[in-house]
Amino acid sequence: MHRALAAWLIARPSRAAFACALCSALAALLALPLVVAASAIPVLVLLHHGLGPAFGIALAGAVAATLVWLSSALPSMWMAVLLLLSCCVLFGSLALAAVLRRTGSMNFCVQLAVLAACGIVMLTHAAVSDPAALWRSLVQPIVASMVQLGLYPQNEAQLLLQLTQAMTGMLAAMALVFVLGGLFLGRWWDSLLCAPGRFGREYRGLRLGVVLGTALAIVFVLLFLTESLLIDSLAWVGLVALVLQGLAAAHRSKANGSLNKRWLVAIYVALIVPLWHWIMIGVLAVWGFIDNWRRPKAQDA
């Protein structure tokens, strides 16, 4: 089914533009995960037809999301944030796809995306004296509703403080997940058409590397030793990077026969089950950190 969909999308640019615009518009209507599908479409087109047509398709998606926001009866600040996030994901995935087409290295693209997310976090903290204040007016109504419904046992002021302080890092981590998700999905569609199995080999070969791995280790050590909001924000990005490394290690273990397919399925199920997902995120992050320092073996590929 996915191969047929990919073939249908690249057959005519108009089809890809329509599909990207539709997914982007739906994402702007708070169905945010659809932005992954929207960003994967220009990635697929770029890998087959080049940057020109792909940029036009990504632009169509951004315009569709903008029109949805402008046509809303009461365009809220949250919708503006989601619109900006969607545009960043569309063009972020496209930029990574251009790098992938030029270098042929998925590993380099992932490392570049992690570094870019960390760079954006650091620029935000450098440009704004109090990043938490940016989110206070957006988060406060949500916090009040959560406390009123009894979904959070602590008082409203404490919850508001925790969420506003974490918001910059959480949004950067979310953007990183969506950007890489679009790149991965587009590359998978491309491999189904051109070289079945290539994306699997590329994903299983993902590694953060010595420099990035060391930097993330320092970030997590500082997280426990200091109360810096910058370190807290960087830790969210680092957590996503380590979880991706952990998932790559899990797929590598399944490919070489040391992990049963059922366990791999259980990992993904646990990632979407409330409460259990935090446990699995922690397990994958630790696995990813250890795996990053393990010497790769020929059979792992």
C-alpha positions as CSV (number, residue, x, y, z in Angstrom):
1,M,0.0,0.0,0.0
2,H,2.8,2.5,0.9
3,R,4.7,1.7,-2.3
4,A,1.6,2.4,-4.4
5,L,1.0,5.6,-2.5
6,A,4.6,6.7,-3.0
7,A,4.3,5.9,-6.7
8,W,1.1,7.9,-7.0
9,L,2.6,10.9,-5.2
10,I,5.7,11.2,-7.4
11,A,3.8,10.5,-10.7
12,R,2.5,14.1,-10.8
13,P,3.6,17.1,-8.7
14,S,0.0,18.3,-8.5
15,R,-0.9,15.2,-6.6
16,A,1.9,15.7,-4.1
17,A,1.1,19.4,-3.7
18,F,-2.5,18.6,-3.0
19,A,-1.7,15.8,-0.5
20,C,0.9,18.0,1.3
21,A,-1.6,20.9,1.5
22,L,-4.3,18.7,2.8
23,C,-2.2,17.1,5.5
24,S,-0.8,20.5,6.5
25,A,-4.2,22.0,6.8
26,L,-5.4,19.2,9.0
27,A,-2.3,19.5,11.1
28,A,-3.1,23.2,11.6
29,L,-6.5,22.1,12.9
30,L,-4.7,20.6,15.9
31,A,-4.2,17.2,14.2
32,L,-0.5,18.0,14.6
33,P,1.0,14.5,14.0
34,L,-0.2,14.8,10.4
35,V,2.6,17.3,9.8
36,V,4.9,14.2,9.6
37,A,3.0,12.9,6.6
38,A,2.9,16.4,5.1
39,S,6.7,16.9,5.5
40,A,7.4,13.4,4.1
41,I,5.8,14.2,0.8
42,P,8.3,17.0,-0.3
43,V,11.1,14.8,1.0
44,L,10.0,12.0,-1.3
45,V,9.7,14.4,-4.2
46,L,13.1,15.9,-3.6
47,L,14.8,12.5,-3.5
48,H,13.2,11.7,-6.9
49,H,12.9,15.0,-8.8
50,G,15.2,17.5,-7.0
51,L,14.8,20.6,-4.8
52,G,12.8,22.8,-7.1
53,P,9.5,20.8,-7.3
54,A,9.9,19.7,-3.6
55,F,10.2,23.3,-2.4
56,G,7.1,24.3,-4.3
57,I,5.2,21.4,-2.6
58,A,6.5,22.3,0.8
59,L,5.4,25.9,0.2
60,A,1.9,24.7,-0.8
61,G,1.7,23.0,2.5
62,A,2.8,26.1,4.5
63,V,0.3,28.2,2.6
64,A,-2.5,25.8,3.3
65,A,-1.7,25.8,7.1
66,T,-1.5,29.6,7.1
67,L,-4.9,29.9,5.4
68,V,-6.4,27.6,7.9
69,W,-5.0,29.7,10.7
70,L,-6.2,33.0,9.1
71,S,-9.7,31.7,8.5
72,S,-10.1,30.6,12.1
73,A,-12.8,32.7,13.9
74,L,-10.5,33.3,16.8
75,P,-6.9,32.6,15.7
76,S,-5.3,31.8,19.1
77,M,-1.6,32.1,20.0
78,W,-1.5,28.3,20.3
79,M,-2.6,28.0,16.7
80,A,0.1,30.5,15.8
81,V,2.7,28.4,17.6
82,L,1.5,25.2,15.9
83,L,1.6,27.0,12.5
84,L,5.2,28.1,13.1
85,L,6.1,24.6,14.2
86,S,4.4,23.1,11.1
87,C,6.4,25.4,8.8
88,C,9.6,24.6,10.6
89,V,8.9,20.9,10.2
90,L,8.1,21.2,6.5
91,F,11.2,23.1,5.6
92,G,13.4,21.4,8.2
93,S,12.7,18.0,6.8
94,L,13.2,19.3,3.3
95,A,16.6,20.8,4.2
96,L,17.7,17.5,5.7
97,A,16.5,15.6,2.6
98,A,18.6,17.9,0.4
99,V,21.6,17.1,2.7
100,L,20.7,13.4,2.4
101,R,20.5,13.5,-1.4
102,R,23.9,15.2,-1.5
103,T,25.8,13.2,1.1
104,G,23.9,9.9,1.1
105,S,24.4,9.7,4.9
106,M,21.3,9.4,7.0
107,N,23.5,9.3,10.1
108,F,24.9,12.8,9.3
109,C,21.4,14.1,8.8
110,V,20.3,13.0,12.2
111,Q,23.4,14.4,13.9
112,L,22.8,17.7,12.0
113,A,19.2,17.8,13.1
114,V,20.1,17.3,16.8
115,L,22.8,20.0,16.6
116,A,20.3,22.4,14.9
117,A,17.7,21.8,17.6
118,C,20.3,22.5,20.3
119,G,21.4,25.6,18.5
120,I,17.9,26.9,18.3
121,V,17.4,26.3,22.0
122,M,20.7,28.1,22.8
123,L,19.8,31.1,20.6
124,T,16.3,31.3,22.2
125,H,17.9,31.5,25.7
126,A,20.5,34.0,24.5
127,A,18.0,36.3,22.9
128,V,15.3,36.2,25.6
129,S,16.2,36.9,29.2
130,D,13.3,34.9,30.6
131,P,12.1,32.2,28.0
132,A,9.6,30.8,30.5
133,A,7.7,34.2,30.4
134,L,7.1,33.7,26.7
135,W,4.8,30.7,27.5
136,R,3.1,31.9,30.7
137,S,0.0,33.3,28.9
138,L,-0.4,30.3,26.7
139,V,0.1,27.7,29.4
140,Q,-1.9,29.3,32.2
141,P,-5.4,28.4,30.9
142,I,-4.4,24.8,30.3
143,V,-2.9,24.6,33.9
144,A,-6.1,26.0,35.4
145,S,-8.2,23.4,33.6
146,M,-5.9,20.6,34.7
147,V,-6.0,21.7,38.3
148,Q,-9.8,22.2,38.2
149,L,-10.3,18.7,36.8
150,G,-8.0,17.2,39.4
151,L,-5.6,15.8,36.8
152,Y,-2.6,17.1,38.7
153,P,-2.2,16.9,42.5
154,Q,0.1,19.9,42.9
155,N,-1.1,23.5,43.2
156,E,-1.6,25.7,40.1
157,A,1.4,28.0,40.6
158,Q,3.8,25.1,40.9
159,L,2.5,23.3,37.8
160,L,2.5,26.6,35.9
161,L,6.2,27.2,36.8
162,Q,7.2,23.7,35.8
163,L,5.5,23.8,32.4
164,T,6.7,27.2,31.4
165,Q,10.2,26.4,32.3
166,A,10.1,23.2,30.3
167,M,8.2,24.6,27.3
168,T,11.1,25.7,25.2
169,G,12.9,22.4,25.5
170,M,9.6,20.4,24.9
171,L,8.8,22.3,21.8
172,A,12.3,21.9,20.4
173,A,12.2,18.2,21.2
174,M,8.8,17.9,19.5
175,A,10.0,19.7,16.4
176,L,13.0,17.4,16.3
177,V,10.7,14.3,16.4
178,F,8.5,15.6,13.7
179,V,11.3,16.8,11.4
180,L,13.1,13.5,11.6
181,G,9.8,11.6,11.4
182,G,9.1,13.4,8.0
183,L,12.6,12.6,6.8
184,F,12.4,8.9,7.8
185,L,8.9,8.4,6.3
186,G,9.9,10.1,3.0
187,R,13.1,8.1,2.8
188,W,11.2,4.9,3.5
189,W,8.8,5.7,0.7
190,D,11.7,6.4,-1.5
191,S,13.4,3.1,-0.6
192,L,10.2,1.2,-1.4
193,L,10.3,2.5,-4.9
194,C,14.1,2.4,-5.6
195,A,15.9,0.0,-3.1
196,P,13.7,-2.0,-0.8
197,G,15.4,-2.5,2.6
198,R,17.8,0.5,2.2
199,F,16.0,2.6,4.8
200,G,16.1,-0.2,7.3
201,R,19.9,-0.5,6.9
202,E,20.3,3.2,7.2
203,Y,18.2,3.4,10.4
204,R,19.9,0.5,12.1
205,G,23.2,2.2,11.4
206,L,22.3,5.4,13.2
207,R,24.8,6.6,15.8
208,L,25.2,9.9,17.6
209,G,29.0,9.6,17.5
210,V,31.7,10.4,20.0
211,V,31.5,14.2,20.0
212,L,27.7,14.5,20.2
213,G,27.5,11.6,22.6
214,T,30.0,13.3,24.9
215,A,28.2,16.6,24.7
216,L,24.9,15.0,25.7
217,A,26.6,13.1,28.6
218,I,27.8,16.5,29.9
219,V,24.3,18.0,29.5
220,F,22.7,15.2,31.6
221,V,25.4,15.4,34.3
222,L,24.9,19.2,34.5
223,L,21.1,18.6,34.6
224,F,21.6,16.9,38.0
225,L,24.2,19.3,39.3
226,T,22.7,22.7,38.3
227,E,19.2,24.3,38.0
228,S,19.9,26.0,34.6
229,L,16.9,26.4,32.4
230,L,19.2,26.2,29.3
231,I,20.5,22.8,30.4
232,D,17.0,21.7,31.2
233,S,15.9,22.6,27.6
234,L,18.9,21.0,26.0
235,A,18.2,17.8,28.0
236,W,14.8,17.5,26.3
237,V,16.5,17.5,22.9
238,G,19.2,15.1,24.1
239,L,16.5,12.7,25.4
240,V,14.9,12.5,21.9
241,A,18.4,11.9,20.4
242,L,19.1,9.1,22.8
243,V,15.7,7.5,22.4
244,L,16.2,7.4,18.6
245,Q,19.6,5.8,19.2
246,G,17.9,3.3,21.5
247,L,15.3,2.5,18.8
248,A,18.0,2.0,16.2
249,A,19.7,-0.4,18.6
250,A,16.5,-2.3,19.1
251,H,16.0,-2.7,15.4
252,R,19.6,-3.7,15.0
253,S,19.1,-6.4,17.7
254,K,16.0,-7.7,16.0
255,A,17.8,-7.8,12.6
256,N,20.7,-9.9,14.0
257,G,18.3,-12.2,15.9
258,S,19.1,-11.2,19.5
259,L,15.7,-9.5,20.0
260,N,12.4,-11.2,19.2
261,K,10.0,-9.3,16.9
262,R,7.3,-9.4,19.7
263,W,9.6,-7.5,22.0
264,L,10.1,-4.8,19.3
265,V,6.4,-4.5,18.9
266,A,6.0,-4.3,22.7
267,I,8.5,-1.4,22.7
268,Y,6.4,0.6,20.3
269,V,3.2,-0.2,22.1
270,A,4.7,0.9,25.4
271,L,5.7,4.2,23.8
272,I,2.0,5.1,23.2
273,V,0.5,3.8,26.4
274,P,0.1,6.5,29.1
275,L,2.4,6.2,32.1
276,W,4.3,3.3,30.5
277,H,5.7,5.6,27.8
278,W,7.9,7.5,30.3
279,I,9.3,4.2,31.5
280,M,10.0,3.0,28.0
281,I,11.5,6.4,27.0
282,G,13.9,6.1,30.0
283,V,14.8,2.5,29.0
284,L,15.5,3.5,25.4
285,A,17.5,6.5,26.4
286,V,19.8,4.4,28.6
287,W,20.0,1.7,25.9
288,G,20.8,4.4,23.3
289,F,23.5,6.0,25.5
290,I,25.2,2.6,26.0
291,D,24.8,1.6,22.4
292,N,26.4,4.8,21.2
293,W,29.7,3.8,22.9
294,R,29.6,0.2,21.8
295,R,31.9,-0.7,18.9
296,P,29.7,-1.6,15.9
297,K,30.0,-5.1,14.6
298,A,29.8,-6.1,10.9
299,Q,26.6,-8.2,11.5
300,D,24.8,-5.3,13.2
301,A,24.5,-3.6,9.8
